[in-house]
Amino acid sequence: MRKYFVRRMFCAAAAVLLLAGCASGSETGNTQSPEAAVTGAASDTDSANDGANRGAVSDVDTSDLNTIVIYSPHDADPLNAVIVNFMAKYPKIKVELIPGGTGELCSKIAEEAENPEADVLWGGGADSLEAYKDYFEAYTSVNSTAIDPRFNDAGGIWSGESPLPMVIIYNKKLLSEAGVTAPASWNDCLKPEFKGQIAYCLPSKSGSAYTQLCTMLFAHGGIDAGWSYVSEFAANLNGKILDSSSKCHKLVASGEYMIGITIEKSAILYADNPDIGFCYPADGTSAVPDAIAIVKNCPHEANARLFTDFVTSYECQKEQSDDWSRRPSRTDLEAPAGLASMSDINLVNYDFSQAALRKEEIIEKFEAMINK
């Protein structure tokens, strides 16, 4: 029922945009048919290539322009905006959206491998997609040269669409009342004044929490050497750990914790709250991107490629940056207002392959520390 409702919602929303477009077109004598409109949109590639692949999309076989099934963990508002714009640009394509958590959707794709239902997984950290890379099809987007190579898989399994720096969020009011200086690094999280005052989620419950754990390891010598730091961090949690990553920023904002570990896009939700601040850890953080990947042997591969090109296009990433403060992966777009330039953030050397291959081991070792 949920799937049916979401599909209808997007069809109705797109229809409103299309009707507006038809009204505008009738004033200019534009009588282009839907079939021609789709073909024309796809052929924009040639003219777009002159502008660093701005808005570029691939050439597709129009016989497959009927449906695309998208699995996505993205937040509702920016997700809806992209899908409505995609359907306005390609009115013959019906969009079916299956929302869920990253881990849930990756597991679903693996379970359906013999008879795939999804065409594309849009969203979720690239390290999560890397862990399931056997279930995805390599594709080099027409926009690949415009994307920062740090946020693209060299083998084409996934394309980064929005880097997500990990940050430490803090409640200025609580810090002031306690006479405590705001944290500026991972090492600051080990201070005794923060014992039991760190909002952090179990890595087994959240893809972003797992990325944060790996980030701490990479910032302190690597997956093997970094456990000395992580053991101290785990001890400073003082047995308090959350079951949802969204609680990490929400409970800091509500005053239940002094500090929390979260992602940049969650921290900036409080840009207008004078009591909330955040930092990029000076001893190194990650910016693992939200990524998009095409499901291997998917039923509508041409549409999956078209959607991948749309999501990584200049027009889409600019709209997401301007309207939702999502950091673009393209090198021809600046960071949204209020966010640090990527060049000013100290990034660790995040090993996607190791993070994926050793995920079970890393989670088990951390939870053993928590459960001491």
BELZINOR-V221084 format. One record per pair of residues at least 12 apart in sequence whose C-alpha atoms are under 7 Angstrom apart, sorted by the first residue. I is the first residue (numbers start at 1). GAP is how many residues later the second one is. If there is no record, write none. Layout:
# BELZINOR-V221084
i = {I & I}
gap = {GAP & GAP}
This chain:
# BELZINOR-V221084
i = {3 & 3 & 6 & 7 & 7 & 7 & 10 & 11 & 13 & 14 & 14 & 14 & 17 & 18 & 34 & 34 & 38 & 41 & 42 & 42 & 42 & 43 & 44 & 45 & 45 & 52 & 53 & 53 & 54 & 54 & 54 & 55 & 55 & 55 & 55 & 56 & 56 & 56 & 56 & 57 & 57 & 57 & 57 & 58 & 58 & 58 & 60 & 61 & 64 & 64 & 65 & 65 & 65 & 66 & 66 & 66 & 67 & 67 & 67 & 67 & 68 & 68 & 68 & 68 & 68 & 68 & 68 & 68 & 69 & 69 & 69 & 69 & 69 & 69 & 70 & 70 & 70 & 70 & 70 & 70 & 70 & 70 & 71 & 71 & 71 & 71 & 71 & 71 & 71 & 71 & 72 & 72 & 72 & 72 & 72 & 72 & 73 & 73 & 73 & 73 & 73 & 73 & 74 & 78 & 78 & 102 & 102 & 103 & 106 & 110 & 113 & 116 & 116 & 117 & 118 & 118 & 119 & 119 & 119 & 119 & 119 & 119 & 119 & 120 & 120 & 120 & 120 & 121 & 121 & 121 & 122 & 122 & 122 & 123 & 123 & 123 & 124 & 124 & 125 & 125 & 125 & 125 & 125 & 126 & 126 & 126 & 126 & 127 & 127 & 127 & 128 & 128 & 130 & 130 & 130 & 131 & 131 & 133 & 135 & 135 & 136 & 136 & 136 & 136 & 136 & 137 & 137 & 137 & 137 & 138 & 138 & 138 & 139 & 139 & 140 & 141 & 141 & 142 & 143 & 143 & 143 & 146 & 146 & 146 & 147 & 147 & 147 & 148 & 148 & 148 & 151 & 151 & 157 & 158 & 158 & 158 & 159 & 159 & 159 & 160 & 160 & 160 & 160 & 160 & 161 & 161 & 161 & 161 & 161 & 161 & 161 & 162 & 162 & 162 & 162 & 162 & 162 & 163 & 163 & 163 & 163 & 163 & 163 & 163 & 164 & 164 & 164 & 164 & 164 & 164 & 165 & 165 & 165 & 165 & 165 & 165 & 166 & 166 & 166 & 166 & 166 & 166 & 166 & 166 & 167 & 167 & 167 & 167 & 167 & 167 & 167 & 167 & 168 & 168 & 168 & 168 & 168 & 168 & 168 & 169 & 169 & 169 & 169 & 169 & 169 & 169 & 169 & 169 & 170 & 170 & 170 & 170 & 170 & 170 & 170 & 171 & 171 & 171 & 171 & 171 & 171 & 171 & 171 & 172 & 172 & 172 & 173 & 174 & 175 & 184 & 184 & 184 & 185 & 185 & 185 & 186 & 186 & 189 & 190 & 190 & 190 & 195 & 195 & 195 & 196 & 196 & 196 & 196 & 197 & 197 & 197 & 197 & 198 & 198 & 198 & 198 & 198 & 199 & 199 & 199 & 199 & 199 & 199 & 199 & 200 & 200 & 200 & 200 & 200 & 201 & 201 & 201 & 201 & 201 & 201 & 202 & 202 & 202 & 203 & 204 & 205 & 205 & 206 & 206 & 209 & 214 & 215 & 215 & 216 & 217 & 218 & 218 & 218 & 219 & 219 & 219 & 219 & 231 & 234 & 234 & 239 & 248 & 248 & 248 & 249 & 249 & 249 & 253 & 265 & 280 & 282 & 284 & 284 & 284 & 285 & 285 & 285 & 286 & 286 & 286 & 292 & 321 & 322}
gap = {94 & 95 & 91 & 88 & 89 & 90 & 74 & 83 & 71 & 70 & 73 & 74 & 71 & 70 & 57 & 58 & 52 & 48 & 15 & 16 & 17 & 16 & 12 & 12 & 13 & 94 & 90 & 93 & 259 & 260 & 261 & 255 & 258 & 259 & 260 & 86 & 87 & 253 & 257 & 85 & 249 & 252 & 253 & 84 & 248 & 251 & 242 & 241 & 236 & 238 & 27 & 28 & 238 & 26 & 27 & 28 & 26 & 27 & 28 & 233 & 25 & 26 & 27 & 28 & 51 & 232 & 235 & 236 & 26 & 27 & 28 & 49 & 50 & 51 & 26 & 27 & 28 & 48 & 49 & 50 & 51 & 52 & 26 & 27 & 28 & 34 & 47 & 49 & 50 & 51 & 26 & 27 & 28 & 49 & 50 & 51 & 26 & 27 & 28 & 29 & 50 & 51 & 49 & 242 & 246 & 22 & 105 & 104 & 26 & 25 & 22 & 181 & 182 & 181 & 177 & 180 & 175 & 176 & 179 & 180 & 181 & 182 & 185 & 173 & 174 & 175 & 184 & 171 & 172 & 173 & 169 & 170 & 171 & 167 & 168 & 169 & 166 & 167 & 82 & 163 & 164 & 165 & 166 & 162 & 163 & 164 & 165 & 225 & 228 & 229 & 79 & 228 & 222 & 223 & 226 & 225 & 226 & 24 & 160 & 161 & 21 & 157 & 158 & 159 & 160 & 20 & 157 & 158 & 159 & 17 & 18 & 19 & 17 & 18 & 16 & 167 & 168 & 167 & 166 & 169 & 170 & 184 & 185 & 186 & 182 & 183 & 184 & 181 & 182 & 183 & 138 & 178 & 136 & 133 & 134 & 135 & 132 & 133 & 134 & 129 & 130 & 131 & 132 & 169 & 128 & 129 & 130 & 131 & 151 & 167 & 168 & 127 & 128 & 164 & 165 & 166 & 167 & 124 & 125 & 126 & 127 & 164 & 165 & 166 & 99 & 100 & 123 & 124 & 125 & 126 & 98 & 99 & 120 & 121 & 122 & 123 & 46 & 96 & 97 & 98 & 114 & 119 & 120 & 121 & 94 & 95 & 96 & 97 & 111 & 112 & 113 & 114 & 91 & 92 & 93 & 94 & 110 & 111 & 112 & 80 & 90 & 91 & 92 & 93 & 98 & 108 & 109 & 110 & 82 & 88 & 89 & 90 & 106 & 107 & 108 & 81 & 82 & 84 & 87 & 88 & 104 & 105 & 106 & 103 & 104 & 105 & 102 & 84 & 83 & 95 & 97 & 98 & 96 & 97 & 98 & 95 & 97 & 44 & 42 & 43 & 46 & 41 & 42 & 43 & 40 & 41 & 42 & 44 & 40 & 60 & 61 & 62 & 39 & 59 & 60 & 61 & 62 & 42 & 43 & 49 & 58 & 60 & 61 & 62 & 41 & 42 & 48 & 60 & 61 & 40 & 41 & 42 & 43 & 44 & 47 & 39 & 40 & 41 & 160 & 159 & 38 & 39 & 38 & 39 & 36 & 141 & 70 & 71 & 14 & 13 & 130 & 131 & 132 & 64 & 65 & 66 & 129 & 138 & 135 & 136 & 131 & 12 & 13 & 14 & 13 & 17 & 18 & 23 & 61 & 65 & 64 & 62 & 63 & 64 & 61 & 62 & 63 & 61 & 62 & 64 & 16 & 15 & 14}
